[in-house]
Amino acid sequence: MSLTLYLLRHAKSGKDNPRLADIDRPLNERGRYEAQAVADHMAAHRHEPNRILCSSSQRTRETLMPILQGLRNNATIELTRRMYDASAETLFDVIREQEDTPSLMLVGHNPGLEELARRLPSAGDPSLLSRLGAMFPPASLAVIEFDIAGWHEMRLGTGSLIAFECPD
């Protein structure tokens, strides 16, 4: 059985209001463009996660909104504070705790998301793996497949990177 994991870093956020707590920072103009671009890419490539786990921060929720508008399935969605500024290890645990669903998406933050994205695949197109190893900018989407029956079986270095999209 093959399971698909989507790892999405939130789009570019604004830092111009020092009174806002970090968790409350919204997307800036570029970020709104990036969020729509990644949503359009997902729709065009029929990336349809069945379950979505999203950090509870404002910028991750705003990144997710256009994606939800383009989904044709009835994905379950959970907003969770646990993913806010989570380490790669915490995100790994979050994934492995999930009920078995064919496809799972995490919408989160660096550096944890980037580190996890780099540690999960050991196979895939060498040029994609190289790009993933070099950068994971805002609104980047890594799509990794695993030949496992359930998320609890996932191990580091056992995935295959099938797509890696970065905003222009």
LINWOZI-V604671 format. One record per backbone hydrogen bond with DSSP energy under -0.5 kcal/mol. CO is the residue of the C=O (numbers start at 0). NH is the residue of the N-H. E is the energy in kcal/mol with one decimal. If there is no record, write none. Layout:
BEGIN
co->(CO,CO)
nh->(NH,NH)
e->(E,E)
END
This chain:
BEGIN
co->(2,3,4,4,5,5,6,6,7,8,9,11,15,16,20,21,22,24,25,27,28,29,30,31,32,33,34,35,36,37,38,39,40,41,42,45,49,50,51,51,52,53,56,57,58,59,60,61,62,63,63,64,65,66,66,67,72,75,77,79,79,80,82,86,87,88,89,90,91,92,94,101,102,102,103,104,105,105,106,107,108,110,111,112,113,114,115,116,118,119,119,122,124,125,126,127,128,129,130,130,136,137,139,140,141,141,142,142,143,144,145,145,149,150,154,158,158,159,159,160,162,164)
nh->(145,103,6,143,7,105,8,141,107,138,138,27,17,19,23,24,57,58,13,31,32,33,34,35,36,37,38,39,40,41,42,43,44,46,45,47,75,104,53,77,106,79,60,61,62,63,64,65,66,66,67,68,69,69,70,70,74,51,53,55,82,83,85,90,91,92,93,94,95,96,97,3,49,50,5,52,7,107,54,9,112,114,115,116,117,118,119,120,156,157,158,160,128,129,130,131,132,133,133,134,139,166,8,164,6,143,161,162,4,159,2,147,152,153,157,121,122,144,161,124,142,140)
e->(-2.7,-2.5,-0.5,-2.8,-0.6,-2.8,-0.5,-2.5,-2.3,-0.8,-1.3,-1.8,-0.6,-1.7,-1.6,-1.5,-2.7,-0.7,-2.7,-2.2,-1.8,-2.7,-2.8,-1.8,-2.3,-2.6,-1.9,-2.7,-2.3,-2.5,-2.3,-2.6,-2.0,-2.7,-1.0,-0.9,-2.4,-2.4,-0.5,-2.5,-2.3,-2.8,-2.0,-2.4,-1.6,-2.0,-1.5,-0.6,-0.5,-0.5,-2.3,-1.6,-0.9,-0.7,-0.9,-0.6,-0.8,-3.0,-2.9,-1.1,-1.0,-1.5,-1.4,-2.4,-2.4,-2.2,-2.5,-2.3,-2.3,-1.4,-1.7,-2.6,-1.1,-1.5,-3.0,-3.3,-3.0,-0.6,-2.5,-2.2,-2.5,-2.4,-2.4,-2.6,-1.9,-1.5,-1.8,-0.8,-1.5,-0.6,-2.4,-2.8,-2.5,-2.2,-2.1,-2.7,-2.1,-1.1,-0.5,-1.9,-1.5,-0.5,-2.2,-2.6,-2.8,-0.5,-2.6,-1.4,-3.2,-2.5,-2.7,-1.4,-2.0,-1.7,-1.2,-2.6,-1.6,-2.7,-0.7,-0.8,-2.8,-2.7)
END
